[in-house]
Amino acid sequence: MNDGPITQEILQLTEALLTATPEPLNQARFNQCLEGGDIRLAAVIERLDQLFEEQERPVEIMAVGGGYQLVTKSEYHPFLKRLFHRMGRLNLSRPALEALAVVAYKQPVSRSEVEQIRGVNSDTVLKTLLEKELVTITGRDETVGRPLLYGTTQAFLIGFGLESLSVMPKLKEIEEIMGVGETPTTMEEALAGLSQPHNGEPAEKPLDPAPTEAGPESDDAPE
């Protein structure tokens, strides 16, 4: 890739692409827009981010989902919430967020494994997560009956502002932050922390991997 001079035209084009694209802008898509150009996107992003900082712009460029997106700075999030009359970035019920947390931390995972961890029937919430494109079917397990396996999607990464799954807080790290011997009270709080503007620090509580003794119940709460 070419790391030569980055022209004003390239900077303006890149900002326009970041503003218009609904998905993260990666090197492949950038090359397509340049029609055979050979410019390293990361270098352009670095320079563009510097300009935004110098100009005290209310936006910044975030590495997310294998590419880059133009996002508003965290200090403006409360005002944006008022504008859109929303309490959070993802409109998910507690059962849906709980199931999503299980999938995110245990993937690839079957529905029965999700239900074992949660202690309730998870068919409805998994369908909701599939409809919202936050989880997807990744294959089938090799166990008896070959159940479907679920995993998270790029939409999940984008929705929670994650560059990749590797930057999710590890359960062991969360336990250390909580304190030795302290038991987490809810399963979804580790993931819920990611749905708010964050600075890269781990969420406060992990999933509780211990299955309940009672058989799975049903989620009655609407999604």
Beta strands, then each sheet from edge to edge (+ up, - down):
strand 1: 59-64
strand 2: 67-72
strand 3: 109-110
strand 4: 120-121
strand 5: 135-140
strand 6: 148-152
strand 7: 217-218
sheet 1: 1+ 2-
sheet 2: 3+ 6- 5+
sheet 3: 4+ 7+
end
